[in-house]
Amino acid sequence: MKLSARAGLITGILLLAVVIAVATHFGKPEEFAKLIKQAKPLWLLVGVALQVATYVCAGGVWSRALVRQGHSRSLFELTRLGVVKLFMDQAVPSAGISGNVMVGRALGRRGLSHQSAVATVLAGLISFYIAYALAASAALLILWLTSHVSRFIMILVTIFAVLLGLLLWALLWVTRGNRDRVPRRIRNITSVKKFLGGIGDHPPHVLRDAVFFLEGTALQLLLIALDAATLWAILQSLGTTASPAGVFAAFTMASVVAMISLLPAGLGTFDGTAIALLRAFQVPFEAAVAATVLLRGLTFILPLVPGFFLVRHEAVK
């Protein structure tokens, strides 16, 4: 791992530690212990199942992109790459790009041309950003309807919308045959040169395929909903009833903050935002903290061990 990535990971862990320390100070430690001790295992198992389903969704996006290009790969194999992507996205702060780079290389080692591999992960990345734009809009609508929109949230959403809009515009512009119009100074950057070389003079049709983007965006939206449902299931396991719409809004907005922060998995920033918004939807403070920490266990810690070994396996292929 590069020094910058390590620094980001350390910073994120410190922020997460601060969030937990502050939460423990203002909450009641005995209430945290009681909640965790009384957690219902069945609901936690539901949360685990929902997380496994997110890996299948990630693999499904690439599967549909490959099918639209006339290729076919095992969904199980692509689901394994979903775990690899999740591990890389958590380990290296890059707004989802690091995981896609690893997946692109893995697809190339599985017999796909460099252009097809790049097109597959790029199509998946574009569908991911489109899905998050839609999810963030839905979350903002929920917050507005429930009178929970603040100036801070509006600033965050505006920053996210601008950054996302610029990124999507740049990706779509380049894939529409404008590769040679990229300024030479930018084209000469090694990583950009490889990326543009992968797109080629005639980008694969999947990058202009409306059917794929409908399918891919739907799967990405399902993935986001499954993550939010995991948080809701955890709250249920703690004996806390919460509005599904409110939990979705809290999870999505926390994810938006995490992406803007560029810290690995949004450590600290995601957690603080999630806790604050869950509180806004009348979730008890101790339950909000405990649920967020348990969510970390399922979405961050759980896939680290298999992800580590799968990444090593991909690296030596």
Residue pairs with C-beta under 8 A, 6 or more apart in sequence:
1 9
1 91
1 92
2 92
5 91
5 92
5 93
5 264
8 92
8 93
8 262
8 263
8 264
9 91
9 93
9 264
9 267
11 263
11 267
11 268
12 93
12 263
12 264
12 265
12 266
12 267
12 268
12 269
13 267
13 268
14 268
15 263
15 267
15 268
15 269
15 271
15 272
16 267
16 268
16 271
16 296
17 268
18 268
19 268
19 271
19 272
19 275
20 271
20 289
20 293
23 275
23 285
23 289
24 32
24 289
26 285
27 285
27 286
27 289
28 286
31 286
32 286
32 289
32 290
35 238
35 239
35 286
35 287
35 290
36 238
36 290
36 294
38 238
38 239
39 237
39 238
39 294
40 236
40 237
40 238
40 239
41 237
42 237
43 233
43 234
43 236
43 237
44 233
44 234
44 237
44 294
46 233
46 236
46 237
47 230
47 233
47 234
47 237
47 294
47 295
47 298
48 298
48 302
50 226
50 227
50 229
50 230
50 233
51 226
51 227
51 230
51 298
51 299
51 302
51 303
53 226
54 82
54 223
54 226
54 227
55 79
55 82
55 83
55 86
55 303
56 75
56 79
56 82
57 82
57 219
57 220
57 222
57 223
57 226
58 78
58 79
58 81
58 82
58 85
58 86
58 124
58 223
59 75
59 76
59 77
59 78
59 79
59 80
59 81
59 82
60 75
60 78
60 219
61 124
61 127
61 128
61 216
61 219
61 220
62 73
62 78
62 81
62 103
62 107
62 120
62 121
62 124
63 73
63 75
63 78
64 212
64 215
64 216
64 219
65 119
65 120
65 123
65 124
65 206
65 212
65 216
66 72
66 73
66 112
66 116
66 120
68 205
68 206
68 209
68 211
68 212
69 116
69 119
69 120
69 204
69 205
69 206
71 112
71 116
73 107
73 110
77 110
80 310
81 103
81 106
81 107
83 303
83 306
83 307
83 310
84 99
84 102
84 103
84 106
84 307
84 310
84 311
84 314
85 99
85 100
85 102
85 103
86 99
86 303
86 307
87 99
87 303
87 304
87 307
87 308
87 310
87 311
88 98
88 99
88 101
88 102
88 307
88 311
89 96
89 98
89 99
89 265
90 264
90 265
90 300
90 303
90 304
90 307
91 98
91 264
92 98
92 264
93 262
93 263
93 264
94 262
95 259
95 262
96 125
96 128
96 259
97 125
100 121
100 122
100 124
100 125
101 121
102 311
102 314
103 120
103 121
103 124
104 117
104 118
104 120
104 121
104 198
105 117
105 314
106 314
106 317
107 116
107 117
107 120
107 121
108 114
108 117
109 314
109 317
112 120
114 197
114 198
115 198
115 199
115 200
115 204
116 204
117 198
118 195
118 198
118 199
119 198
119 199
119 203
119 204
119 206
119 207
120 206
122 171
122 175
122 199
122 207
123 206
123 207
123 209
123 212
123 213
123 216
124 216
125 171
126 168
126 171
126 172
126 207
126 213
126 216
127 212
127 213
127 216
127 217
127 219
127 220
128 220
129 164
129 167
129 168
129 171
130 168
130 213
130 217
130 220
131 217
131 220
131 221
131 223
131 224
132 164
132 220
132 224
132 252
132 255
132 256
132 259
133 161
133 164
133 168
134 217
134 221
135 221
135 224
135 252
136 157
136 160
136 161
136 252
136 253
136 256
138 248
138 249
138 252
139 248
139 249
139 252
139 253
139 256
140 149
140 153
140 157
140 249
140 253
142 245
142 246
142 248
142 249
143 149
143 153
143 249
143 253
146 246
146 249
146 281
148 249
148 277
148 280
148 281
153 253
156 253
156 256
156 257
156 260
157 253
157 256
159 260
160 256
160 259
160 260
163 260
174 182
174 196
174 199
175 199
175 203
175 207
175 208
176 203
176 208
177 201
177 202
177 203
179 196
179 199
179 200
179 201
182 192
182 196
186 192
187 193
187 196
199 207
206 212
224 251
224 252
224 255
225 248
227 251
227 255
227 299
228 244
228 247
228 248
228 251
228 252
229 244
230 295
230 298
230 299
231 247
231 250
231 251
231 274
231 291
231 292
231 295
232 242
232 244
232 247
232 248
234 291
234 294
234 295
234 298
235 241
235 242
235 247
235 278
235 283
235 287
235 291
237 294
238 287
238 290
238 291
238 294
239 287
240 283
240 284
240 287
240 291
242 278
242 281
242 282
242 283
243 281
246 277
246 278
246 280
246 281
246 283
247 278
247 281
249 277
249 281
250 273
250 274
250 277
250 278
250 280
250 281
251 274
253 273
253 277
254 266
254 269
254 270
254 271
254 273
254 274
254 277
255 266
255 270
257 266
257 269
257 270
257 273
258 265
258 266
258 269
258 270
258 273
259 266
260 269
261 269
263 269
265 299
265 300
267 300
271 292
271 293
271 296
274 288
274 292
274 295
275 285
275 288
275 289
275 292
278 287
278 288
278 291
278 292
279 285
279 288
283 291
